[in-house]
Amino acid sequence: MSQRVLTTESGAPVADNQNSASAGVGGPLLLQDQHLLEKLARFNRERIPERVVHARGSGAYGHFEVTDDVTDFTHAEFLDTVGKRTEVFARFSTVADSLGGADAVRDPRGFALKFYTREGNYDLVGNNTPVFFVKDPVKFPDFIHSQKRDPFTGRQEPDNVWDFWGHSPEATHQVTWLMGDRGIPASYRHMDGFGSHTYQWTNSAGEAFYVKYHFKTNQGIRCLSAEQAAETAGSDPNSHQTDLLQAIERGVHPSWTLHVQLMPAAEAAGYRFNPFDLTKVWPHQDHPLRRVGRLVLDRNPDNVFAEVEQAAFSPNNFVPGIGPSPDKMLQGRLFAYADAHRYRLGVNHTLLAVNAPKATSAENYGRDGLMAANAQGRGAKNYEPNSYGGPVETGRPLSAPLPVSGHTGTHEAPSHTKDDHFFQAGELYRLMTPDEKKRLVANIAGGLSQVTRDDVIERNLAHFHAADPEYGKRVEEAVRALREG
Ligand code: HEM
């Protein structure tokens, strides 16, 4: 085989890749050395802004296969036939740390899926937790600021973390979840995934259902204790990446079984919890799990930067038969993601191979912009309506309309009969075994006892007391023991 020739980016052969061109043997370098200039300039531009959250992650390709008929509830094409397969790209992530952070940390995990359906890409951008810390998107930037590095000390500060939670009683449920055994998954393969939000399905008769997604890991749940995590984060900061990559390379393909909880749209207003409150679950006795299909990951990306770093998921990428609910957090996210992608990757991020539709093509009049690579056919018009056979609208909304009433304003979310900030946090605590409770209390106390201000500690203790008096008492005693010890 003849040796391939090294070239510049415009394809000219490179004469010397070991020595720069200089004025004489020992003299300064020459501006005419195109290869050197291009190589240094290119290198300076290798990094792009990292994701503002979920910066650190791992991705893989695979497929979703329908195992059970759900056509009574949605007319989504990729779910319409038992046995139908759809290509998927998944990206799992930690939330708070930057790109160079360690994997084995106490933090929620992102669980983002892109289904390349024949009716466009459907993105389901969830977490490994069924609930979240806050329920209104206006609080999200403050929440994230309190969890990431402090602008003065440059470190994650227990004072900030707990100060925000102390002012956010609605976070008590998710804090209980995060500080419990599932707070540090052993790997991305050994955790469940949740859509977390309530979404809407619409069937072919136009009937609407609210839906929650649960991806149950078929590998079994495995978690790390705080001590195991500290050891793993130190010895292999890339532990989750290593695990996913190597499992797929070995042919051990991780899989998850998708179940949904469904609620006819008409029942939402009378439900005992606000069904659109992201800090609450729908108890399974109210809405049992119904199996839908199986997600399998079986192919590693060829290039982490091109396919994982440049992957762009947006909760606003719906397909016919699936749409948003009035969940306020979800509504905020419908804006935030594509906006982040335009900043991080540019307006033409949807043309990148990992983000472009694979089972259909994008047909619209969006044109040009930085790095436009979608040359249209000669004579294709860039306006609509036109008389030249360009793409036209269907007149069919993707999902059923959401009912609205009342006046505009900055309203608190509607409160249902069983709604308060603490009931479900207490239920979660009471479900735990004695050993799980012990570890939960120790984990909370380990963090809370590092807080420097008594009023911040008191506000947080009040939340645990409100969730369950025993829970509050045990956390209070453990914090006191650590602070006095
Ligand atoms: C109002 C609330 C939220 C806002 C404004 C928000 C915003 C963002 C932004 C800007 C990114 C970075 C996107 C990028 O640069 O590609 C992101 C990533 C992500 N968010 Fe959120 N987020 C919110 C809540 C949530 C919730 C509730 C979940 C889970 C249920 C979630 C899951 C994720 C995941 C999984 C990623 C990483 C996606 C990927 O792998 O590329 N976020 N979020």
Residues whose N, C-alpha, C, O or C-beta is under 5 A from the ligand:
A	BS01	HEM	R51 V52 V53 H54 R91 S93 G110 F111 A112 V125 G126 N127 F132 P137 F140 G195 S196 A311 A312 F313 M329 G332 R333 A336 Y337 A340 H341 R344
